Amino acid sequence: MKRWRTDDLTRRAFVAALAFLFGAPAGPDSAQAKSPTPAVRSFSPEGLARVGDYFRNEVATGKIPGAVVLIQQHGKPVFSEAFGVRDVATKAPMTEDTIFRLYSMSKPVTSVAAMMLVDDGRLALDQPLAKYIPAFADVTVAAERHGEGRPSLATEPLKRPVTIEDLLRHTSGITYGFYGDSPVRKLYANSDLFEGDFDNATFVERLAKLPLAEQPGTLWDYGHSTDVLGRVVEVVSGQSLFAFEKTRLLDPLGMRDTAFHLADGAQRGRIAEPLPEDRFIRPVAGLIDPILPRRWESGGAGMIGTIGDYARFAQMLLNGGTLDGKRYLKAQTVARMISDHVGPETRIARDQYDFPGRDSGFGLGFAVRKMVNPPLPAGEYRWDGVGGTFFFIDPADDMFAIVMMQSPSQRGRIQTEAKKLVYQALGR
């Protein structure tokens, strides 16, 4: 695994940006500035060994076929190991260049691409979505009617437009149809959203014909918001989503294996596969399999990539928007992305599908932990993918961890247990 250099001046600028955004005194004469800075924790060898033992046991007991795990601090790996096999059928060993289906770990990449346009002055968070996709000017909002028997679906007008910020923080009212059983979710599930070989433009036009699940800005509702954001990137940039990301983000970062499908069939042997009994039996978020070629570049769930690629992306974020001397986002922009945008002051509701959890809010593309939940720290930001991949970034200890595996049914349990082990190894 390649080692990355951390720029101390960049990190200081990022800390200053966080202080500016969150109101912490940053001047040299402030009382807080004179307080001793808490020492950054270091990983213990014994704790890291327990992380390795945990994943070896998961493979040995047949719960997962394999995994790749990276823990990086101060710009250098402190733990990097591959476990088990890519595919139990071929018995090909898991390696660091294995390609994984990222699913919703695509969302942070698309969110960063959009925020690059914000930094360019070509996009603003308070702009209405309809400015870029006019079909959303006339979208309606679902309203359940409760009479005798089961709820029925009616519609009502928008109370305010969907904004770019709504797309980034999942408050647009645009939902998914593959979980929940409300009338509007069933409507999404039974619509023609995914018929044929469509592109992003066609997808959002179809989506705009469906009602929103709720009024914009009223509920955190996980859905196709980031797919729509990907189309906004296309309209603003004049390029396809992948072309923009490849030119401005992926190629400059060295993320050579990150894409929206596997373009080179000769690389098929590098793909990680789940256990036979742990495969999806129906499309997820409209995707039959992200490996397969298609026109739709799903910014919310369609990417594939390697742990090395995603590590470059995570280190750039941890550095406050820079890597190897090149700036991708302003430090203030990264700080804005990892602050909570759905806090109590926003009056945005949370329901049983509040995937960030009670101890967390949501920023612009990431869940953000607001409360210490030992050993999990406040300030950590993160997301995961339904196929089993997950990552978390801890600015206070200048570290991040990424786990890549294709084990859908095991991801929640393993994410919870592995994160505890990582933070315990850090002395939390």
N, C-alpha and C positions, 0 to 999 in steps of 0.2 A: 504494500500500500504506500503510495507516494506521501511524503510528508510536506505539510504546508507551513509557510512562514507567516507569523502573525506580526502585523505592523503596529507597534506600540502607539505611535502618533495617531493612527486611525482609530485605535481603540479608545484613546483619550477623547477624541472628538465625538465618538459615539456615546460615551458616558456623559459628556456635556450635553449632547442632544437629548438623552433620556432625562437628565436633570431639568432641562428647559421645558420639556413636554409635561413632566409630572410635577413640576413646581418645587423640586428639591433645590435648595440654595447651592449654587455652583461657584460663587465668587470666593476669592482667597481669604476674605475677611469675615466670612460667615462662620457662625459657631459650628455648623455641621461640617464645614470644610476643614476646621481645625481638629475635629474628632478623628481618632485613629480609624483607618480603613480596616474592616474585617479582613483577616488573612484568607486568601483563596485556599480552599482545601485541596489536598492531593489524594490521589487514589492509592489504596494499599494493595500490595501484591497479593495478599491473602484474599482480599475482597474481590479482586479481579479474577483470581483463580476460581472463586465460587461461581462467578458468572459463567466461566467456561464449563465448569462441572454441571451447571444447570442445563445448558444446551446439549451437552453430550448425553445427559440422562434423557432428555426429551427425544433425541434420536434413538438411543439404545432401547427405549421402551416402546418405540413404534408410534409415538404421538405425532411426530413430524418427520418428513424425509430428510430435511436438512435446513441449514440457515447460514447466513453470513452476518457477523456482528462486528461493528466498529465503534469504539469509544475514543474520542479525540479531545485532548485538552491542550490549551496554549498552542494550537496549530499543529500538533503532532499526535499521531496515534499512540494511545497508551494500552489499547487492546484491539487486536484485529485477528479474527480467526474464522475459518470456514468449518462447518460441521456437516457430517452426513453426506447425502448425495443430492444431485439435482433432480434425478428422476429414478424412482425405484425400479422402473422397467428396464432402463439401460444400465443402471448402477454407476453412471458417470458421477465422479466425485464433485461435491460442491466446491466452487472456487470463487475467488474475489471478482472474476470477470463474468460471473453468471448474470444472465438477464432476467429481470423480474417484471411481472405485471404490477404497476404502481397503483392503479385505480385512483383513489382519492388523494394520494400523495402527488397527483398531477395538479391539484388545486393551488397549493402554494406557488408552484412554478407559474401558472397562469396569472395569479394575483401579483406576483413580482413583475411580470411582463406588463400588466396594466399600470402598475405604479411607476414603471419606467416612463410610460407615456405621461403620467401625472408630472413627474420630474421634468419632462420635456416641455411642459406647458400646453400639451395638446389634449389633455383630458383633465376633468375636475370631478371630485367626489360628489359635489352637490348638483351636478348636471343631470337632467332627466334622461333616462334610458331612451325615450322616444326620439331624442335628438339624433341618435345614431341608428336606431331601429324603429322607424315610424309606426310599425304595426302595433307597438306597445302603447301608443297614445290612446287607443280605443279598447284596451283590454278590460275585461270585467273581473269582478271578485265573487268568489263562491259564497253563498249564504245558505246554510242548512235550514230547512223548514221542518219543524217537528209537529206532526199531527198524530193521528192514530196510525200505528204501525211503525215502519222503519223511517229514518230521516230521508227527506228528499232534497234535491239540489236545486237551488234558485241562484240568481246572480244579482249583484248590485253594482253601481258605478264606483270608480276609484275615488277615494277621498283626497289623495295626493298622488303625484306621479312616482313611479319607481325610479330611484336614483342609482348612480354608479356605486355609491357607498352601500346601498342596499344589496347589490350583487356581491360585493366583497365580504359583507358581514352576514349574509344569508337572512336578510330581512325583506326580501323582495316580494314574498308571497309565492314565488315559483318553487314548487315542491318536487319530490320524486313520487313515482307510482309503485315502487317495488317494496315499500313497507307501509304499515298502517292500513286501515280498512274504512276510512271515511269516504263519503260519496265522491268528493273531489279527487282523492287519491285513486279511487277506482276508475274515475274518468281518465286520469293520466295513464293508468295501467292499460286501459282498453282503447286508447286512442291510436292514431296512425303515426305517432311521433317517429317511430323507428322503421317505417316501411321503406324498403328499397335501399339503394346505395346513394345516400344524400350527403350534402355538405353542410357546413355550419350555417350558411345563409338560409337554406331550406329548413333546417332544424328549428331555428328561432322563429321563422315565419309560422311554422306549424304550432310551436309552443304558444305564440301570441294569440292563437285562436282558442286556446283553453283558458278558463277562468283562473285567476290567482287563488291560492288556497285561503288567503286572508289579506286584509289591507296591508299595504307596504308599511314597514316600520313598526309593526305591532307584535310580531312573534319571530323568534329565531326558528327558522324552518329550513332544514337541510334538503337541498334539491338541486335543480339544474341551473342555479344562479351563476355558477362559475363557467358552465358551458356558454351561457349567454354573454358573460364577460369576455370569453374568448372571441366571440363574434364581434364585440365592440372593439377589441384590439385589431381585428382585421379591418373594420371600417375606418378606424382612425389612422392606421398605419398604411393602408392600401396594399397589404400583403396578406397571405394566408397566415393563420396563427403559427403554424410550424415555421414558416419562412421568417417571420418576425422574431420568434424565439430563437431560432437557429442563428440568425445574424447578430442579434443584440445580446443574447444571453448564453445559449448552449455552446456554440462554437468558441466564443471568447473564454468561457469558463473551462473549456476542455471536456464538455459533457458529450463525448462522441457517440455513445451508445444510447442516448436518450432520444426517443422519437415517439410517433403515434402508431407505429406498427413495425414489424420486423421486415425491413426492406430487402435484406439479403437472405434468401432461403438457405444458403450455405451455413448460416450461423444458427440454424434451428437447434443444433445440439447444445447450444449455450443456454437454452431456456430452462428455468426451474419449473417443475411440475408438481402439483399437489399429489397427495396419496389418492389412489383410485376412488376411494370412498369419500373423499373430501373435495370433489370437484363440484362446481356450480352446475346445476341441471337446467337452469334457464338463464337468459341474459340478465346482467346486473347493470343498472343505470343505462340500459339500452345497448350494452356491449355483449356480443356473443363471446368474444375473446379478443382482448386488446392486441394480441400478437398478429391477428389477421389483417391483411391490407383492406382499407376502406377509405372513402372520401371524407367521412366525418372525423374531424380532429377534435375530439371531446376534451375540452380544457378542464373538465371536472373529473374525468375518470379514465382517459384514454391512453396515458403514456406508459411506456416501458423504459427500463433503464437498469443500471448497475449501481452497486453500493458506492463504488469509487466516484461515479458521476454525481450522485446525490450528496456525497461528502463535500465535493467542491461547492455545490450550491449552499449547503448548510454552513460551511466555513465562511463563505461570502456574507451570509446573513449575520453570523456571530461577530464578524469583523465590522459590522455596521455598514455594509454595502460595498466593501472592497475586497479584492483578492489579488495577490501578486502585483500590487501597484496599480491596478485598474479599478475604477469606480463604476459600479452598476446602478446603485441607488444612493441618494443622499442619506447621510446618517440620520437626519431628522425624519426622513421617510420611513426608514426601517423602524425607528423608535415609534412612529405613528402606527405602523402595521402591527406591532407587538404590544400595543396598549389596548385596553378593553373598550370596545365600541358598543357593547350591549349592556352596560352597567345599569344599576337601579335608576340613575338620573334620566336614562333614556325611556323608561317605562316600557321597554320591550319585554314581552312575556316569554316564559320558558315553559314547555310542557313535558310530557313523558318522553319525547324524542329529543331532549336536550343533551346531545351527545358529548359536549364538553364536560358536563357534570356540575355538581353544586359548588365545587371549589374553584370553578373556572368561568371566565368570560370568553369573549371571542373578539379577535382583532380584525385585521383586514387580510384574511387568508389563513389564520392560525387560531387554535384554542390557546388561551393565555391563563395560566393559573394565578388566581388572585389571592388565595389563602394558603398558608402553610398547611400541608396535610402529611405529617411526618411519615416517611422520610422525604416526601416530595416537597420541593421548595416553591414559594411564591416567585413569580417572574419567569418561570419556565414556559416556553411556548412549543407547540407540537401539532402533529396530525398523523393520520395513519391511512392505510388502504384496506379495503375489504378483503383483498387477497392474502393479507397477513403482514405486510410491511408496516413499519412505524418508525418515527424519529422524534426526538425531543432535544431542545436546545436550552441550556442553562447559562445565561449571561453572567450571573453572579460568580460562578466558578469557571467561567471561560471554557465550557465544554459542551459537547453534544454527543449523542449516541444514535446509531441507526441499526435497526435489525431488518434484514431482508429474508423473507421466507414466503412460501406459497402454501399456507395452511389456514384457510379461511375459518374453519371451526375452532381453531386453537388460538386465534390472534388475541382475543380479549383476555383470556387467562394468562397467556404468556407475556403479553404486554404489561399487565399488572405485576406479575411476579418478577419479571426481568428488570423493570424499572426500580423496584424496591432494592434488588440486589446491586444495581449500578449505584444508586444513591447511598446505600450502606457501605459500598466500597469506597465511596467518597467521604465517608465519615459523617453523613447526615443523620 
